[in-house]
Amino acid sequence: SPLGHRSVERCGSCIVRPSHPKRWRYSLSRAIHSNSILKAFGTAMQLATALRLIGGWEPFAKLPQPVQARLAESMQALRLRPGQKLYDYGDLPPGVALIAQGQMRLLALDERNEPFTLRRLGPGDTAGDVSLLRGVTGQSLAASQPSQLWLLPQDAFLQAVMASPALQLALAQPNLEELFDV
C-alpha cells in the first residue's frame, strides 16, 4: 500500500487501519465529527425552514419573533404514504399539521360508522387545531397522495394558545369541523 499499511478496510465513511490504532482513532473521530457537522447543518436547515413556515402561517405569523422561534424549534417534518394516517378516530391529534406537499383527507364517521371525507387538504392547509382546542376525537387525518407536512406538537401549540390572547381570538372562528359535530 502507498502509505505502508498492511491492512486497509473501509467501514462506512472511515478507513479502518488495524496496524495503526492512533491513525484509526483519528480517522474515526474525523468521520464522526464530519457526520455531526452534516447533522447539525441538516438541523439548522430544518429549523430555518420551520421558522419561515411559522412566519407565514396564519395566525402564528402575528406572534412575536421569540415565540415563533420557540414554536419552530419544536416542529417536526413528516412524510406520509398514501393511506397512512397521522391520527385515527379515537385519538387526539399529536399536534397541528401544516401540509407542505401532497394531499390529505380529514375523515369522519357517519351515523352508520362509515368513513367519509369531511375535507380535502392541500399545501398550506392545517388540521388538528380544532380537535386539540375542543379536546374532541372522532376524526382521522390520512394521506391520499404522498405527503409532506410539518407537525407543531400538541404541547407547544396549546402553550402558545394559552399565552396569546390574539391567537385565541384568531382560532375562535367557527369552521367545518365544528359544524359537522353539531
C-alpha positions as CSV (number, residue, x, y, z in Angstrom):
1,S,0.0,0.0,0.0
2,P,1.3,3.5,-0.7
3,L,1.1,4.5,2.9
4,G,2.9,1.4,4.1
5,H,-0.2,-0.1,5.8
6,R,-0.6,-3.8,5.6
7,S,-4.3,-3.9,6.0
8,V,-6.7,-1.2,4.9
9,E,-10.5,-1.7,5.1
10,R,-13.4,0.6,4.5
11,C,-16.0,0.9,7.3
12,G,-18.8,3.3,6.3
13,S,-17.2,6.7,5.8
14,C,-14.0,6.0,7.7
15,I,-10.9,3.9,6.9
16,V,-10.0,1.2,9.4
17,R,-6.3,0.6,9.8
18,P,-5.7,-2.1,12.4
19,S,-1.9,-1.8,12.3
20,H,-2.0,1.9,13.3
21,P,-4.5,2.4,16.2
22,K,-3.7,6.1,16.6
23,R,-4.4,6.8,13.0
24,W,-7.5,4.6,13.1
25,R,-8.9,6.6,16.1
26,Y,-8.1,9.9,14.3
27,S,-9.9,8.7,11.1
28,L,-12.9,7.5,13.1
29,S,-13.1,10.7,15.2
30,R,-12.8,12.8,12.0
31,A,-15.6,10.8,10.3
32,I,-17.8,11.2,13.5
33,H,-17.1,14.9,13.5
34,S,-17.9,15.4,9.9
35,N,-21.1,13.4,10.3
36,S,-22.0,15.6,13.3
37,I,-21.4,18.7,11.2
38,L,-23.7,17.3,8.5
39,K,-26.4,16.5,11.0
40,A,-26.1,20.0,12.6
41,F,-26.3,21.5,9.1
42,G,-29.4,19.5,8.4
43,T,-30.9,20.5,11.7
44,A,-30.1,24.2,11.1
45,M,-31.7,24.0,7.6
46,Q,-34.8,22.3,9.1
47,L,-35.0,25.0,11.8
48,A,-34.7,27.8,9.2
49,T,-37.5,26.2,7.1
50,A,-39.7,25.7,10.1
51,L,-39.1,29.4,11.1
52,R,-40.0,30.5,7.6
53,L,-43.2,28.4,7.7
54,I,-44.3,29.7,11.1
55,G,-43.7,33.3,10.0
56,G,-46.0,32.8,7.0
57,W,-48.6,30.6,8.7
58,E,-51.7,32.5,9.9
59,P,-52.4,33.1,12.8
60,F,-48.9,32.3,14.0
61,A,-47.4,34.9,11.8
62,K,-48.7,37.6,14.1
63,L,-46.9,36.2,17.2
64,P,-43.7,37.9,18.4
65,Q,-40.4,36.6,16.8
66,P,-39.2,34.9,20.1
67,V,-42.4,32.9,20.3
68,Q,-42.2,32.0,16.6
69,A,-38.7,30.8,17.1
70,R,-39.7,28.5,20.1
71,L,-42.5,27.1,18.0
72,A,-40.2,26.5,15.0
73,E,-37.7,24.6,17.3
74,S,-40.5,22.2,18.3
75,M,-41.8,21.5,14.7
76,Q,-41.2,18.1,13.1
77,A,-41.1,17.4,9.4
78,L,-43.0,14.2,8.5
79,R,-43.7,12.2,5.3
80,L,-46.8,10.1,4.9
81,R,-47.5,7.5,2.2
82,P,-51.0,7.2,0.6
83,G,-53.4,5.6,3.2
84,Q,-51.1,6.3,6.1
85,K,-52.8,8.1,9.0
86,L,-51.4,10.9,11.2
87,Y,-54.1,10.1,13.8
88,D,-57.1,7.9,14.0
89,Y,-60.8,8.4,15.0
90,G,-60.3,7.6,18.7
91,D,-57.2,9.6,19.2
92,L,-56.5,13.3,19.7
93,P,-54.1,14.7,17.0
94,P,-50.4,14.6,18.0
95,G,-50.3,18.3,17.1
96,V,-51.3,20.7,14.4
97,A,-50.3,19.6,10.9
98,L,-49.4,22.1,8.2
99,I,-49.5,20.4,4.8
100,A,-46.5,21.4,2.8
101,Q,-46.9,19.0,-0.2
102,G,-49.3,16.3,-1.3
103,Q,-53.0,15.8,-0.4
104,M,-54.6,14.7,2.9
105,R,-58.1,13.9,3.8
106,L,-59.8,14.8,7.0
107,L,-62.2,11.8,7.7
108,A,-65.2,11.5,9.9
109,L,-67.6,8.7,10.6
110,D,-71.3,8.9,9.7
111,E,-74.2,7.5,11.7
112,R,-73.5,4.0,10.3
113,N,-69.8,4.3,11.4
114,E,-68.8,4.5,7.7
115,P,-65.9,6.9,7.0
116,F,-66.4,9.8,4.6
117,T,-64.2,12.8,3.6
118,L,-65.1,15.8,5.6
119,R,-62.4,18.0,3.9
120,R,-59.6,17.6,1.4
121,L,-56.4,19.4,2.5
122,G,-53.5,20.5,0.3
123,P,-50.4,22.7,0.6
124,G,-50.9,25.5,3.1
125,D,-53.9,23.9,4.8
126,T,-53.9,22.9,8.5
127,A,-55.5,20.2,10.6
128,G,-55.8,19.2,14.2
129,D,-56.1,22.6,15.8
130,V,-59.9,22.4,16.4
131,S,-59.8,18.9,17.8
132,L,-57.0,19.9,20.2
133,L,-58.7,23.0,21.3
134,R,-62.0,21.2,21.9
135,G,-60.5,18.0,23.3
136,V,-62.7,16.0,20.9
137,T,-61.8,12.9,19.0
138,G,-63.8,11.3,16.1
139,Q,-61.8,12.4,13.1
140,S,-58.9,10.9,11.3
141,L,-56.2,12.5,9.1
142,A,-54.9,10.3,6.2
143,A,-52.7,10.9,3.2
144,S,-54.4,10.4,-0.1
145,Q,-51.2,11.1,-2.0
146,P,-47.5,11.0,-0.8
147,S,-47.5,14.0,1.5
148,Q,-45.0,16.1,3.4
149,L,-46.2,18.0,6.4
150,W,-44.9,19.9,9.4
151,L,-46.2,19.0,12.8
152,L,-46.4,21.5,15.6
153,P,-46.6,19.2,18.7
154,Q,-49.7,19.3,20.9
155,D,-47.9,20.8,24.0
156,A,-46.2,23.6,22.1
157,F,-49.4,24.5,20.3
158,L,-51.5,24.6,23.5
159,Q,-48.9,26.6,25.4
160,A,-48.8,29.1,22.6
161,V,-52.6,29.4,22.6
162,M,-52.8,29.9,26.3
163,A,-50.1,32.5,26.3
164,S,-51.5,34.6,23.4
165,P,-55.0,36.3,23.5
166,A,-54.5,37.3,19.8
167,L,-54.0,33.6,18.9
168,Q,-57.1,32.6,21.0
169,L,-59.2,35.1,19.1
170,A,-57.9,34.1,15.7
171,L,-58.6,30.4,16.4
172,A,-62.1,31.1,17.9
173,Q,-63.7,31.3,14.4
174,P,-66.2,28.6,13.6
175,N,-65.2,26.1,10.9
176,L,-66.4,22.9,9.1
177,E,-65.0,20.5,11.7
178,E,-67.1,22.1,14.4
179,L,-70.2,22.4,12.3
180,F,-70.1,18.7,11.5
181,D,-70.3,17.8,15.2
182,V,-73.4,20.0,15.7
